[in-house]
């Protein structure tokens, strides 16, 4: 099992820094980048426990702090997506103000392991954040154990839900490309819960918008990459080698958009002169892509803040009807379209 020194060494920080970040020390100031790097390294090295260690003679004020768990979506069991790390950072920062802390993080993939799931169910938590959809049976077990759950992009489960408007972001992207003169537009994305891309709300909205604009959805130009960058590059390369290439791609994730840019670069296809690319999420690194990525901004930090506020209110006695909160998105114009 990895030690805290192993985490510190790989993350390029001191063991004290790792400890203070994991324990949400309110007196310790660090950058969001450092915090995300440490959390990512913790999971990559499978450092356990992520939960704060118990201390004898714990101050009374600390003993009353709310303990919150998070179930996060990830690819191949690692916290590698800056989109979800930004949301997690927002949750942590707002909980710090509200008298709580994220004390346990698990991936949906990890919960397929019975021992990991049992460990989560045995953990004394005041509330839980679901950053992804889970199957009905798993949700029932979690909800029975943790009455206070807030979801992010969980659809219409019987819990509070905070998300961006999936339908609107796709419509914004396609309409923007249409306004720039594009009529042949491909799609890059994936589904959830092991479903294919056609079940994705972003894909369905893409198809609907294309139809509304009088455009044809060419299935040969749809890349179902399951949110894997290597599969994304293979899918784009396949389209390029076919000789029948769209003039633009809408990628329903900035990470997939940047993988597409890489595939286009390797094929010596100029962006945006020959093929345009628009992403979705506006992660920090998208502005440093080559060329800088045009994208739809999703307020990730604010998503985390609202989730923390809603969950804390529930724990503190809010019995109002369940909320479905949609946060606004906006277009960020750069150089890839």
N, C-alpha and C positions, 0 to 999 in steps of 0.2 A: 504494500500500500504506500502511495506517495506521501511525503511529509510536507510540512509547510515550507521547509527550506527548498524542496524540489520545486514547489510552485513559485517561490520567490525567484529562484535561479532562472527558470524558464521565462517568467514574466519580466525579468530585468528590474526587480524592485527588492526591497529588503523584506525579511520575514515579518518585521513589525508593520510594514505597510500592508502586507497581505492580511495580517491579523486585524488591523484597524478597519480595513475595507469590509472584511467578512462580518465584523461585529458592528458595522455601521456607527463607528465612533463619531459622535456629533462634533467633537473638537478637532477632528482631522479633516483638512481641506486637501482635495486632490482633483485632478482633471477627470472628466467623464471617460476620456480615452484610456487613462491608467486603470480606472475602475473596471471598465469593460474588458481590458486585457487580462486583469487578474481573474475576473469571473470566468472568462473563457479558458484560461489556463487551469483553473480549479477543476473544471469539468473534463478537460482534455486528459488530465493526469488522474482523474477519478479520485481527487482528494476528498476524504470524508473524515468527520462529518462537516457538512456545510452549515449545520445548525450551530448557533452560538454555544460554546461550552458553558456548563453550569459553574458558577463560582460561589464558594462559601461566603457568607456574609454579604450577599449581593445587596446593593442599595435598594431601599424600598421603592424609589422612583423607577429604577430599572426593572424591578420585579413586575410592575404594572404595565410595562410596555406590551403592546399588542404584537403577537407573533403571527406572521403571514407567510404562507407557502405559495409557490408559483409552479404551475405546470406549463412548460414552454415548448414550442414546436422547434424541431431542429432537423438537420440532415445528417444522417449517419451517426447519430448519437452525440453530436457536439454542438456547443453553443457558438456557432460560427457566423450567424446572421446579424449584422449590425442593426438591422431594422428592429429585431426583437430585443437586442441589447439596449437600444435607445429607449424602448418602452419600459424595460425593466429598470433602467436608471431613473426614469420619471416616477415610477412607482416608489422606488427606494427613497428618493429625495422628498416626495410629498409625505410618505409615511413617517419620515424623520420629524417633520413638522407636526404631525398629528399624533405622535406618541407611539409609533409602531416601527417594525423593521421586518424586512424579508429575511426569514431565518432558514428557509428550505427551498431549493429549486430542483425540480426534476424535469426530464423531458418526457413527452408522450411516449416516445420509443422505449425509454427506460421502464415505464409503468407496465409494459408488456411482460416484464420479468416479475414473477409473483413475489419474490423476496423484496424487491424494490417497492412494489405496490403495498405490501404488508407493512414495510417500514414507514411509508408515508401515512398509511391509515393509523399507525400506532403513535404518530408524532402529535403532541398536543399543540394544535394550531387554533388561533382565534378566527381565521378566515383563509380563503383560498382564491387565487387568481388563475383562471384557465385562459391561456393565450392561444388556444386552438380548440377545434372540435374534437371530441372523443366519442367513442361508441356509446350507445345508450346504456348498456350494462355497466360499463365503467363509470359513466356519469352518475348513475343511481347509487353506486357504492360510495363515490366521493361525496355526493350530496347528503347521503344518510349520515356520514361521519362528520362532514363539515357543512352545517346549515347555511353558513354565510359564504357564498361564492359569487364572484363577479367574473363575467366572461369577456374576452376580447375576440371579436369575430367568431362567436360561437353560434350565431344564428338565433333561433327562437327557443332555446332551452328555457325552462321555467326559472330563470335567474336574471339578475340585472346584466345588461349587455352594453358594452361601449365599443364602438367601431367607427370606421370611416365608411362612406357610401360606395360600396364596390361597383354598383351599377353606374354611378355618376363618374367615377374616375375613368372607367373604360370609355364612356361616351365622350368625356373631355378629350381623351387621347386621340380617338378616332376622328372626332370632328376637327381637331387641330390639324391632324395630318391631311384631312380632306381640304381644309382651308388653305393649306400650303400646296395644293394641286395634286395630291396623291390619290389615285383611284384603285391601285393594286396594293393592298395592305395585308401583311401577314401577322400572325399572332404567336407569341411565345409565352408559355406558362405551364401550370400544372394544376392538379386537383388536390383535395384534402382527404384524409382518411383512406388513402390508397385508391381513391377514385381517379378516373382519368380526367383529362383537361376539360372535356365537354360538360362535366358537372360543376365546373367553376363558375361562380357568379360573374367574375370578370370576363370570362370567355363568352358566356351567354349574352352579356351586355355588349360585348364587341360585335357579336353576330347580329344582334338586334339593331345596333347603330349602323352597321354596314348596310343592312336591309333598308332602314329608314332613309339612308342617303342614296339608295338605288345602286349599291355596289354588291358585287358577288363575293361570297366567302369561298375561297379556294382551299379545300382541305389539304392540298399538297403544300400549302404555305403555313400550316399550323404545326408548331413544334411543341409536342407534349414532352417536356423535359423533366417532369416530376421535381422541379426546383433544383435540379442538379446541373452545375455549370458545365461539366464535361458533356453531359447528354445534350445540353443546349448548343454547345459548339458543334457537336456532331450533326444535330438537326439542321442548323443553319448551313453547315458545309454541304450537307446532302442537297438542300435546296439550291445552293450555288452551283453545284456540279450538274444539276438537272438541266441547266441552261434556260430555265423559265423562272425568273426571279422577280419578286414583288419590288416595288419602288420604295417601300417602307415596311418596317416591323414595329408593332406595338408589343413590348415586353412587359408583362404584368408584374415585374420585379426589377429593381435597378441592378441587382446582382446578375440576373439573367440578361438584361440589356447590355451590361458590360462584357459578359461572355460572348454575346452576339457581336459586339464591336471587335472583340479579339478575333473571332472567326472571320469577320469581314476583312480585318487588317491582314491576317495571314493569307487570305485569298487575293490580296491587293485590290480590294474593292473600296473605292473612296466613299467616305461618309462625310457629309450628306449628299455629295454630288451625284453618286450613283444609287445608293441605298440610304434612306434615312432611318434613324432609330429613336424611339421615344420610350422612356422607362416609366416606372411607377414606384414611388415611395420617397425619393429625394434623400437617400442616405448620404452621409457627409462625403464619402469618397466619390460620389457621382460627379461632383464638380471638377474632379481631377482626372476624369476619364479622358481618353484621346479619340475624338474631340470631347469636350465637356458635354455631359449628357443632358438633353432636354428631358424633363420628367414631370410627373404629377406629385406635388408635395403632400405627404400625409403627416399630420402633426403628431409624430410618435411620442415625443416627450409629454405633450398635453394629454395624449391617450392614457399614459401611465398616471399622470396627475389625477385625472378624472376617475380612473379606476380606484385609486387609493382613497379618494374622497367618498365615493359611493360605498365601497366596502367598509370603510371605517364608520360611516353613518349607520349601516346595517348592524354592525357589531354593537354600536352604541344605542340601538333600540329603534331605528327607523323601520316602521311596519307598513309603509306606503306601498302602492302597487309597484310591481317590477318595472324597471325603466329600460328603455331601448334608446340609447343616446348615440346620435350620429355627429361626428365632428367634421368640419369642412375641410376641403382640399383645394389646392390651387395649382395652376400651371406654372412651371418654372422654365422659361425659355433660355436655352443655351445654344450650342453649336452643332448638335447631332441631327437637326432637322432643317 
